[in-house]
C-alpha cells in the first residue's frame, strides 16, 4: 500500500488516499478501480491481507481508500439534499472531488490512460455517499457496495410528522431515477447494527431501510439476483469487524 495526498479545491482540504495496488505492469486501460469512502477503516480491517486471499485474481483491480475528513458528516450524504439537521451539505462537492480531482490524480499517479470499470463502496454514511454517487453518475460507476448504509437519512425528524414514505431522502430520490443497464448493487446489513425500530415491527431500522431501498430499485427495473445482492449477518454489528468479515464476499462479487 502507498499513500499520498490530494489538495482538494472542492473540499478545501488535503485528502489522504491509500492505493492497494501499486504494481501497474501495463500503461493502458486494462485496470478496474474500486474506491472506498471511509478508506481509513480499511487499514483497521487489514484490507491488504484480505486482498491477498484472492491472489492473482486482483492483479487488474486497483483498490483505493479515501480517508474521511473532520467534516465527514457534511461531506457524506445525498447531493443537493441535506438532511433535517443540514448534514450532508457538502455531498455534491465530495462527488465533484471524486470525479474531477481524485480520478485524474489517480491516473497520473499510476501512469494510466484510463480505467476499464469503476466501482465505489463505503461504510455507514460513506455507504450512503457511495450509493448516491453511483445513482447520480450511472455511466461512471457500474458496481456499488454499501455496508450498514445510512439509509435512514431523512428530511424531517422522527415524531415531527415524519413519514417513511415521504421523508427518507434516498428512497425518494431513487423514485426519480431510471434503470441503468449493467449497474449492480451489494448491500450488507447486520441484525445487530442498531436497536432502533421506528415502526415497531420487530425489525431494526437498518434492515427495514435497506430492504425498502432495494424495493425502490426493483420498482424502477433492477432485479434481485441479477442486479442486487443482499447480505444480512445475524451477528453483524455496526463496526469495522463486521464489515471486514463481509468484505471478502463483496470482493468476490466485484471480481465475478
N, C-alpha and C positions, 0 to 999 in steps of 0.2 A: 504494500500500500504506500502511496505517496500522497502528500497533502500540499496544497497551495491556496492562495487567497485571491479573490477577485474583488476589486473595489467597485461596488455597485452604485451607479448613479440613481437607479430606480429606488433602491432601498436606503441609500445614504449611509452605507456601512460596508466594512470589509467582510466578505462571506468566505468562510473556510470550506474547502471542498476536498474530500478524500477520494482518490481513484484506486479501485481494487484490481484493475487490470493494467499493468504497466508495460507488458511486453507486446508491443504492437509490431507484428512482423511484416505486415503489408500496408503500404501507404495508399490504401484505397477505401472504398465504402463497404467493405465486407463485414463490418462490425455492427452489432446491435448495442444499444446503450440503455441501461436501466438506472434511472435516477431515484434516489430515496430522500424524501423530506425527513427532517429529524435525523439526518445522517450521522450525527454524533452518537446515536444509540447503537449503530452497527458495531462500533468498537467494543461496546459492553456486552454484546452477544457473540463476540468472537466470529464475526462475519467471514473473515479470511479462512478460518478453518471450515466453515460451512461450505464455502465455495470449493475448497479442496476435495470435499466429498464427491464432487461431480467430475473431477479430473479434467480430461481434455474436452469434455462437453461444453465447458465455459470458455474455451480459448477465443471464441469470437463474441463473447459477451463482456462488455465493459460496464462495471457497476460503479456508481458514483454516489457518495454520501454528502448531502448538502447540509451543513450544520445550521441549526436554527439560531437566531439571534435573541437578544434580550427582549425584543419587541415581537416575540413569536405569536402572541395572541392577536396581534394586528396584522402580521404578515400572512398568517394562515387563516383561511376562511373561504368565502364564496365571492367571486369577483363582482363588484358593484352592489353587493347585498350584505352589508354589515348586520350583525345580529342585534337583538334588542338593547344590548349594552354598548353598541357601536364597536364591538370587536370584529376583527377581520377587515378593517378599513384600508389596509394596505395589500389585500389579496390580489387585486389586479396588478399592482406594482410588482408583486412577487412573481406573477405569471410573466410579466414583461421581462423581469430579470432572467428567468429561466430561458425564455425563447431568444431574447435579444442580446444578453450578456453572457450567460453561462454556456449555452451551446456553442457559440463562436469561440469562446475561450478554450473549451474542451477540444474542439477540432484543432485549434492552433497548438495547444499544449501537446496533443497526441500526434500531430503531424498528419492528420487525416483530411480528406476532401469532403467527407460526409458520413452519415450513419445510415445503415441499411434500414433498421427498425428502431423506434424509440418507445420506451416503456417508462412508467413512473409509478412509485409506490410511496406509502407513508403510514405513520402510526398515529392514532388518535386524531388530533387536529391536523397533523401532517397528512393523514389519510383523507380527511375531508378535502384538503387542498389538492391532493393528488387526483382525486376524483373530479374536482371542479376543473382543473386544467385539462383533463382528458376530455370532459364533455364540451368544454369551450373550444378545444383545438383537435377535433377528431382526425384531421388529416396529418397531425403531427404525432399523436400518441396512440398506438394500437392496443396496448395492454396496460391495465391499471390494477395495482394491488392495494387493498385497504385493510389495515389491521386495527381492529377496535375503532372504527371510524366514528367521528363525532357528528353523526347524522341527526342528533338532537338539535343541532344549530337552528335557532328559531328567532322569529321576528317579534315575538311577544312573550312575556314571562308567564310561566305556568300559574294559573289562578287569576290571571287578569283577562279573562275571556278567551284564554288560549284554546286553540283547536289544532289537533294533529293534522287534520286535512288541509287547513289553510296556512298554518304558521310555521311548519317545518320548511326552512328555506330551500334546502337542496331537493326535497321531494317536489316542491312547487316548480323549481327550476327545470327538473327533468321533464315535467309535463309540457314544457315549451320547446323541447328538443325533438329531433327526429332520429330514427335509426341510422346508424353508420356501419356499413358492412365492414367486416374484419375486426372491429373493435371488440375486445373481450375484457371481462372484469373478474377479479378474485377478491372475495370478501371473507375475512376471518373475524370471528367474534368468540369471546369466552363467556361461558354460562355464569361466571363469577366476575365479569367485567365491572359490575356495579350492583347496587341493591335497589335503585330507583325503579318504580313501576307506576308511571303516571296514570294509566287507565285501570290499575288494579286487576289485571287479568292473569296474574301469577307468572308473567314473563317479564324479565327485566327490559328496560327501555332500549338498551344497546342492541338486543336481539330484535325486538319489535321494529325499531327504526331501520335496521339493516334489511330485514325481510320486507318491510314496506317499501323501501327504496328499490329492492330487486323487483317487486311487483310493478313499480312505476316504470322500470326499464322494460319489463315484459309488455307493458301496455303500449309502448312505442315501438315494439318489434324485436327486442332482444329475446333470446330463448335460453332457458336453463340448459345445462349440459353443453350446448354448443357455444354459447357466448358468456355464460356466467358460472362461476364456481363459488360455492358457499361452504366454508369450513367452520363448524362450531365445535369448540373444545369444551367438554363437560367440566373440566377442572381449570379452564383458562381464566386468567385474571388480567387486569389492565396494567400490564407491566412488560418489561423487556424480556424477562424469562419466558413468558408465554409466546411473545412474538418471535423470539429466537427459535422456539420449538416448531412454529408454523412456517418459518422461512424456507426450510428445505422443500416442503410441499409446494410452496409458491415458486421457488426457483425451478423445480422440476416442471411445473406448469408453464413457466416462461420459456423453457427450452423445448417444450413439446410442439 
